[in-house]
Amino acid sequence: MRVLGVDPGLTRCGVGVVEGVAGRTLTMLGVGVVRTPTDAELGRRLVTIERGIEEWLDEHRPEYVAVERVFSQHNVRTVMGTAQASAVAMLCASRRGIPVALHTPSEVKAAVTGSGRADKAQVGAMVTRLLRLDAPPKPADAADALALAICHIWRAPAVNRLQQAHAAAADAFRASRVPRTPAVRPPAPPVRKVPR
């Protein structure tokens, strides 16, 4: 499985590609950051992010894209920029028919470090160890993108089984609710009146 992880941000959008399957050694195929100038107009910044993500999709051809789910913060401007960059990443993947998975920061931290409250240094250290890198990717947005990809590779099999079980249960429920048509009986022979 090849996954492009996207840590969305308007100034720095982390991207990283990881290949492998759950339970086996993972391989990093690329890591980087799509940057936009803070003084540029919003629309131009979003176009820059789109072009950067499209280049990563062209170069690495991932089977899945894992994006950090936007969560509420105190700084509304930061949340808005993150949400906008996240939407661009989802749009780029969906336009190509690539499935998109959203993972919360705590899910990613728990998957990679074992603790949903891990700090960025701990995430970077575990990403370095899991991918057998010489040093943690810099900046932290790049390490977070790799962590997203790792999280998706490890969680996807369980999520797929859960979705399949849910779909099977829904199908069984619908089948049990379908009204049954009564069996068709052949017409009864005509009754003859016997004179008395």
C-alpha positions in Angstrom: 0.0 0.0 0.0 1.3 3.4 -0.9 0.0 6.4 1.0 0.5 10.1 0.7 0.2 11.8 4.1 -0.8 15.4 4.1 -0.4 17.6 7.2 -2.4 20.6 6.0 -1.3 24.1 6.6 -1.5 27.4 4.7 2.1 28.4 5.2 3.6 25.0 5.4 1.8 21.9 4.1 3.7 18.8 5.0 3.7 15.9 2.5 5.2 12.4 2.8 4.8 9.1 1.0 5.2 5.8 2.8 4.9 2.3 1.3 4.2 -1.0 3.1 1.7 -3.1 4.8 0.6 -3.5 8.4 3.0 -5.7 10.4 5.9 -5.3 7.9 8.8 -2.9 7.5 7.7 0.4 6.0 9.6 2.5 3.4 9.7 6.3 3.0 9.5 7.2 -0.7 9.6 11.0 -0.2 9.0 13.8 2.3 8.8 17.5 2.0 6.8 20.7 2.5 4.7 22.8 0.1 5.3 26.4 1.2 3.3 29.6 0.4 4.3 33.2 1.2 2.4 34.7 4.0 2.0 38.0 2.2 0.3 36.4 -0.9 -3.4 36.6 -1.5 -5.3 33.6 -0.2 -6.5 32.3 -3.6 -2.9 32.3 -4.9 -1.7 30.5 -1.8 -4.4 27.8 -2.3 -3.4 27.4 -5.9 0.3 27.0 -4.9 -0.8 24.2 -2.4 -2.9 22.6 -5.2 0.0 22.6 -7.6 2.4 21.2 -5.0 0.1 18.4 -4.1 -0.6 17.6 -7.7 3.2 17.3 -8.3 3.4 14.8 -5.4 0.5 12.8 -6.8 2.0 12.7 -10.3 5.4 11.7 -9.0 4.4 9.0 -6.4 1.0 7.8 -7.6 -0.3 6.9 -4.2 -3.2 4.4 -3.7 -4.6 6.5 -0.7 -4.3 10.0 0.6 -4.4 10.4 4.4 -5.2 13.9 5.6 -5.1 15.3 9.2 -8.7 15.9 10.3 -9.1 19.6 11.2 -10.0 20.1 14.8 -11.1 23.1 16.8 -8.4 25.4 18.1 -8.5 28.8 19.9 -7.1 30.6 16.9 -9.8 30.7 14.3 -7.5 32.0 11.6 -5.2 29.0 12.0 -8.2 26.6 11.8 -9.5 28.3 8.7 -6.1 28.1 6.9 -5.7 24.5 7.9 -9.2 23.6 6.8 -8.7 25.3 3.4 -5.4 23.5 2.8 -7.1 20.2 3.9 -9.9 20.8 1.4 -7.4 21.4 -1.4 -5.7 18.1 -0.6 -9.0 16.2 -0.6 -10.0 17.8 -3.8 -6.8 16.9 -5.6 -7.1 13.2 -4.5 -10.8 12.9 -5.2 -10.4 14.5 -8.7 -8.2 11.5 -9.5 -10.4 8.9 -7.8 -7.9 8.3 -5.0 -9.6 7.4 -1.7 -9.1 9.9 1.1 -8.9 9.0 4.8 -9.1 11.6 7.6 -7.2 10.9 10.9 -7.3 13.1 14.0 -4.0 14.2 15.5 -4.6 12.0 18.6 -5.3 8.9 16.4 -2.0 9.6 14.5 0.0 10.1 17.7 -1.5 7.0 19.3 -0.8 4.9 16.2 2.8 6.0 15.9 3.9 6.5 19.5 1.4 4.6 21.6 0.1 7.8 23.2 -2.5 10.2 21.9 -0.9 13.0 23.9 2.6 12.6 22.4 4.5 15.8 21.5 6.0 16.7 18.1 9.5 15.6 19.2 8.2 12.1 20.2 6.3 11.8 16.9 9.4 12.8 15.0 11.6 10.3 16.9 9.2 7.4 16.3 8.8 8.3 12.6 12.6 8.3 12.3 12.8 4.9 14.0 9.9 3.3 12.1 11.2 4.4 8.7 14.9 3.8 9.6 15.9 7.3 8.9 19.2 9.0 9.9 17.4 12.0 11.4 13.9 13.2 12.1 12.4 15.0 9.0 12.4 18.8 9.3 10.3 20.8 9.7 7.8 19.0 12.0 5.1 19.3 9.4 7.0 16.9 7.2 7.4 14.3 10.0 3.7 14.7 10.8 2.8 13.9 7.1 4.8 10.7 7.3 3.1 9.9 10.6 -0.3 10.3 8.9 0.8 7.9 6.2 2.0 5.3 8.7 -1.2 5.7 10.7 -3.3 5.0 7.7 -1.2 1.9 6.6 -1.6 0.4 10.1 -5.3 1.3 10.6 -6.6 0.7 7.1 -7.0 -3.1 7.4 -9.0 -2.8 10.6 -11.1 0.1 9.3 -11.8 -1.9 6.1 -12.9 -4.9 8.0 -15.2 -2.8 10.2 -16.7 -1.1 7.1 -17.3 -4.4 5.4 -18.9 -5.8 8.6 -21.1 -2.7 8.9 -22.1 -3.0 5.2 -22.9 -6.7 5.6 -25.1 -6.0 8.7 -26.9 -3.2 6.9 -27.6 -5.5 3.9 -28.9 -8.3 6.2 -31.1 -5.8 8.0 -32.5 -4.5 4.7 -33.1 -8.0 3.5 -35.0 -8.9 6.7 -37.2 -5.8 6.2 -38.3 -6.6 2.6 -41.9 -7.6 2.6 -42.4 -11.2 1.4 -44.8 -11.7 -1.4 -47.3 -14.4 -0.7 -46.9 -17.7 -2.6 -49.0 -17.7 -5.8 -51.5 -20.5 -5.7 -53.1 -21.9 -8.8 -56.7 -20.8 -9.3 -59.2 -23.1 -7.7 -61.3 -25.1 -10.0 -64.8 -23.7 -10.7 -67.5 -24.8 -8.3 -70.4 -26.6 -10.1 -73.8 -26.3 -8.7 -75.6 -29.6 -8.4 -79.3 -29.4 -9.0 -81.5 -30.8 -6.2 
